[in-house]
Amino acid sequence: MDSIGVGELKSDFSNILREIQESGKKYIIEYGKRHKKVAMIIPYDKKLEEQENRTFGLLQGIGSFKLHDDFVMSDEELLGL
């Protein structure tokens, strides 16, 4: 699995997509001067799209949570930037 910076991804996007399609290669996308890993591009797999909904978590039905109406979080906080 190779890492690629955002700038390189933007300039070679079509070639990278072609390479992913042909060879099944995966890329980790890095952002900023510190090369923080923020995303991954993987080949499309129709089987992943057709999967049934998975049960989330081991404690389903045991615990719960609720987000209050006044809960606020910026995109930066959510992404940890």
C-alpha positions in Angstrom: 0.0 0.0 0.0 1.5 3.3 -1.1 1.0 6.7 0.5 0.3 9.8 -1.7 0.1 13.5 -0.9 -3.0 15.5 -1.8 -1.1 17.6 -4.3 0.2 14.5 -6.2 -3.2 12.9 -6.0 -4.8 16.1 -7.6 -2.3 16.3 -10.4 -2.3 12.5 -11.3 -5.9 11.6 -10.3 -6.8 9.9 -13.6 -3.6 7.9 -13.7 -4.0 6.8 -10.1 -7.6 5.7 -10.6 -6.5 3.7 -13.7 -3.8 2.0 -11.7 -6.2 1.2 -8.9 -8.6 -0.3 -11.4 -6.1 -2.3 -13.3 -3.8 -3.6 -10.5 -6.0 -3.4 -7.4 -3.5 -1.2 -5.7 -4.5 0.8 -2.5 -3.4 4.3 -1.6 -3.3 6.1 1.7 -3.9 9.9 1.3 -1.7 12.1 3.3 -2.4 15.8 4.1 -0.2 18.7 5.2 3.4 19.2 6.0 3.4 16.5 8.6 1.9 14.0 6.1 -1.1 13.1 8.4 -2.9 10.1 7.0 -6.6 11.2 6.4 -8.1 8.7 3.9 -7.7 5.7 1.8 -8.6 4.9 -1.8 -9.3 1.2 -2.4 -10.6 -0.7 -5.5 -14.4 -0.9 -5.9 -15.9 -4.2 -4.8 -19.5 -4.9 -5.6 -19.7 -7.5 -2.8 -19.2 -4.7 -0.2 -22.1 -2.8 -1.6 -24.4 -5.8 -1.5 -23.7 -6.8 2.1 -26.5 -6.8 4.5 -26.5 -4.2 7.2 -24.0 -5.2 9.9 -24.7 -5.1 13.6 -22.7 -2.2 15.1 -20.9 -3.1 18.2 -20.7 -6.0 20.5 -23.1 -4.6 23.1 -26.1 -3.9 20.9 -29.3 -3.8 22.9 -27.3 -3.5 26.1 -26.3 0.2 26.0 -27.6 3.3 24.3 -26.7 6.9 23.7 -28.6 10.1 22.8 -27.3 13.3 21.2 -29.0 16.3 22.7 -30.5 19.0 20.4 -27.9 21.5 21.6 -24.9 19.3 20.7 -22.4 21.2 18.4 -19.2 19.9 16.8 -17.3 21.6 14.0 -15.9 19.6 11.0 -12.4 20.2 12.3 -13.2 18.8 15.8 -14.8 15.7 14.2 -11.8 15.0 12.0 -9.4 15.8 14.8 -7.6 18.6 12.8 
